[in-house]
Amino acid sequence: MKAREVVLVDGIRTAYGRAGEKGFFWHTRADDMVVKVIRELLRRNPQVTPDMVEENVWGATTQEGDQGLTLGRTSAILAGLSEKCAGASIDRMCASGMTAVTTAASEIALGAFDIAIAGGVEHMGHHPMGATADPNPRFLVDRLVSEDAIVMGKTAENLHDMFPEISKEMTDEYAMLSQHKTARAYKEGKITKMIVPMTVYTPEGWVVADRDQQPRPDTTLEGLRDLHTPFRPMGKVTPGNASGLNDGACGVLLMSADKAKELNLQPKMRLVAFTYAGVKAEVMGLGPIPATHKVFKISGLTMDDIDFIELNEAFAVQCIAFMQEFKLKWPDEPRLNPWGGAIALGHPLASSGPRLMIHLMHEFAANPKAKYGLATMCVGLGQGGSVIWENLQGDGKKTPKKKAATKKKKK
Ligand SMILES: CC(C)(COP(=O)(O)OP(=O)(O)OC[C@H]1O[C@@H](n2cnc3c(N)ncnc32)[C@H](O)[C@@H]1OP(=O)(O)O)[C@@H](O)C(=O)NCCC(=O)NCCS
């Protein structure tokens, strides 16, 4: 059976709140955030009626309470999709939403469905990271995995040990840049168009959550320098150079290229290739490196062919290790997270994979000459995910450098 082409037609997210009682989503259910995203995707694309969506796949790292009971099915019912719509839940920790998208895309590619919605949600206020997990003690004893592997911030400190040339000053500089890039993107109206406003009840009354709560646009190196290091005494990882604890949902509308054509929809991106790869759990932040090498091998592309890189900023140190591996320009590689990343925007775990993808979608729209984009992220317990998308909003004139080189050789 020949795989069918899969396209991303649209994507949207909620604002990202701060987790906990001060966050605007504290009194809002995670599944209602998912429903908001699904309804908005349908509102924005009226050619797709609710009964046309055949599959609804949602990722969440904690699958219980308001994120339990097979979120893909419950949210399909709540959102008013047809009762014939199938639904599934996915867990690959931080890459749960990314995996929801690649799973739904694979299903479409194999002809199981024509149209699917996929995304990720995490209400870290309702579900603090790992709070109800019960790791098998053999995990630590028999398999000799260090206890550090369970605390993501400790894995980031381990990366500092592994790469002593990545200094605390460098991670702070990276973090400040992320904050400033997001501040600029907000000013230019680039972020709010990715957000569906949601009216939510808070202790201050009803408010409209339409902007992220995490960004600190006034961040300075001085302000970052002396922040506490919660993961190791005298460590290097601080609340300033790490992603935060957040609530949010993000989803995309996927279909076969043929279906998009039939419905007269203009798809935004075509899925080129994706993969996942494992690394040592104690240094989980390295995950994007092997996953990206692998996705390049699968696609035949190289970093030179990539016009935009959306790298999830779980921790600055892990992003710098990625930059070094792929020889990206320090400190400001123009292709990398041009509108900032999770350090500024927030990282509601499972939601972040699709968020990287909708950044690519908008970056492509703003840069018609761009051809390929990479979305990549690290995953707790030692994995990385990488997905390559092709711009369908461009003029299609740019030839991938690698293919151009091959042609020359043949002559
Ligand atoms: C690092 C971490 C423990 C910090 O938690 P926290 O203490 O609740 O963080 P806060 O955002 O409240 O920041 C603490 C303080 O740091 C300071 N701070 C944070 N960012 C700052 C910045 N950019 N500039 C200046 N000060 C900053 C503030 O003073 C803040 O205090 P405030 O309440 O007065 O504003 C938490 O964010 C964390 O665990 N992050 C990692 C999440 C994770 O592992 N995700 C999965 C990745 S795989």
The ligand as an SDF file (V2000), in Angstrom:
LIG
                    3D

 48 50  0  0  0  0  0  0  0  0999 V2000
   12.2810   25.9700   37.7840 C   0  0  0  0  0  0  0  0  0  0  0  0
   10.9720   25.8520   38.5740 C   0  0  0  0  0  0  0  0  0  0  0  0
   11.1540   24.8790   39.7390 C   0  0  0  0  0  0  0  0  0  0  0  0
   10.6350   27.2430   39.0920 C   0  0  0  0  0  0  0  0  0  0  0  0
    9.4220   27.2000   39.6980 O   0  0  0  0  0  0  0  0  0  0  0  0
    8.8770   28.5020   40.4710 P   0  0  0  0  0  0  0  0  0  0  0  0
    9.7960   28.8150   41.5860 O   0  0  0  0  0  0  0  0  0  0  0  0
    7.4440   28.2380   40.7610 O   0  0  0  0  0  0  0  0  0  0  0  0
    9.0460   29.5850   39.3150 O   0  0  0  0  0  0  0  0  0  0  0  0
    8.5600   31.0750   39.2380 P   0  0  0  0  0  0  0  0  0  0  0  0
    8.1310   31.3190   37.8310 O   0  0  0  0  0  0  0  0  0  0  0  0
    7.6000   31.3710   40.3390 O   0  0  0  0  0  0  0  0  0  0  0  0
    9.8770   31.8760   39.4400 O   0  0  0  0  0  0  0  0  0  0  0  0
   10.4940   31.9730   40.6780 C   0  0  0  0  0  0  0  0  0  0  0  0
   11.1100   33.3360   40.7720 C   0  0  0  0  0  0  0  0  0  0  0  0
   12.1410   33.4060   39.7820 O   0  0  0  0  0  0  0  0  0  0  0  0
   12.1720   34.7160   39.2720 C   0  0  0  0  0  0  0  0  0  0  0  0
   12.2090   34.6930   37.8110 N   0  0  0  0  0  0  0  0  0  0  0  0
   11.7440   33.7290   36.9850 C   0  0  0  0  0  0  0  0  0  0  0  0
   11.9920   34.0780   35.7270 N   0  0  0  0  0  0  0  0  0  0  0  0
   12.6320   35.2520   35.7520 C   0  0  0  0  0  0  0  0  0  0  0  0
   13.1430   36.1160   34.7570 C   0  0  0  0  0  0  0  0  0  0  0  0
   13.0610   35.8020   33.4530 N   0  0  0  0  0  0  0  0  0  0  0  0
   13.7470   37.2660   35.1360 N   0  0  0  0  0  0  0  0  0  0  0  0
   13.8360   37.5790   36.4380 C   0  0  0  0  0  0  0  0  0  0  0  0
   13.3510   36.8170   37.4320 N   0  0  0  0  0  0  0  0  0  0  0  0
   12.7620   35.6540   37.0820 C   0  0  0  0  0  0  0  0  0  0  0  0
   11.0560   35.4940   39.8290 C   0  0  0  0  0  0  0  0  0  0  0  0
   11.5750   36.2910   40.8440 O   0  0  0  0  0  0  0  0  0  0  0  0
   10.1600   34.4770   40.4430 C   0  0  0  0  0  0  0  0  0  0  0  0
    9.5790   34.9610   41.5620 O   0  0  0  0  0  0  0  0  0  0  0  0
    8.2010   35.8120   41.5330 P   0  0  0  0  0  0  0  0  0  0  0  0
    7.1770   34.8450   42.0080 O   0  0  0  0  0  0  0  0  0  0  0  0
    8.5250   36.8920   42.4970 O   0  0  0  0  0  0  0  0  0  0  0  0
    7.9440   36.2950   40.1680 O   0  0  0  0  0  0  0  0  0  0  0  0
    9.8150   25.3450   37.6850 C   0  0  0  0  0  0  0  0  0  0  0  0
    9.4710   26.3170   36.7560 O   0  0  0  0  0  0  0  0  0  0  0  0
   10.1800   24.0570   36.9680 C   0  0  0  0  0  0  0  0  0  0  0  0
   10.1650   22.9870   37.5690 O   0  0  0  0  0  0  0  0  0  0  0  0
   10.4850   24.1420   35.6550 N   0  0  0  0  0  0  0  0  0  0  0  0
   10.8430   22.9890   34.8820 C   0  0  0  0  0  0  0  0  0  0  0  0
    9.6040   22.3500   34.3270 C   0  0  0  0  0  0  0  0  0  0  0  0
    9.9020   21.0290   33.6910 C   0  0  0  0  0  0  0  0  0  0  0  0
   10.6930   20.2350   34.1840 O   0  0  0  0  0  0  0  0  0  0  0  0
    9.2560   20.7410   32.5800 N   0  0  0  0  0  0  0  0  0  0  0  0
    9.4840   19.5530   31.8430 C   0  0  0  0  0  0  0  0  0  0  0  0
   10.6660   19.7200   31.0060 C   0  0  0  0  0  0  0  0  0  0  0  0
   11.1350   18.2320   30.2470 S   0  0  0  0  0  0  0  0  0  0  0  0
  1  2  1  0
  2  3  1  0
  2  4  1  0
  2 36  1  0
  4  5  1  0
  5  6  1  0
  6  7  2  0
  6  8  1  0
  6  9  1  0
  9 10  1  0
 10 11  2  0
 10 12  1  0
 10 13  1  0
 13 14  1  0
 14 15  1  0
 15 16  1  0
 15 30  1  0
 16 17  1  0
 17 18  1  0
 17 28  1  0
 18 19  1  0
 18 27  1  0
 19 20  2  0
 20 21  1  0
 21 22  1  0
 21 27  2  0
 22 23  1  0
 22 24  2  0
 24 25  1  0
 25 26  2  0
 26 27  1  0
 28 29  1  0
 28 30  1  0
 30 31  1  0
 31 32  1  0
 32 33  2  0
 32 34  1  0
 32 35  1  0
 36 37  1  0
 36 38  1  0
 38 39  2  0
 38 40  1  0
 40 41  1  0
 41 42  1  0
 42 43  1  0
 43 44  2  0
 43 45  1  0
 45 46  1  0
 46 47  1  0
 47 48  1  0
M  END
$$$$
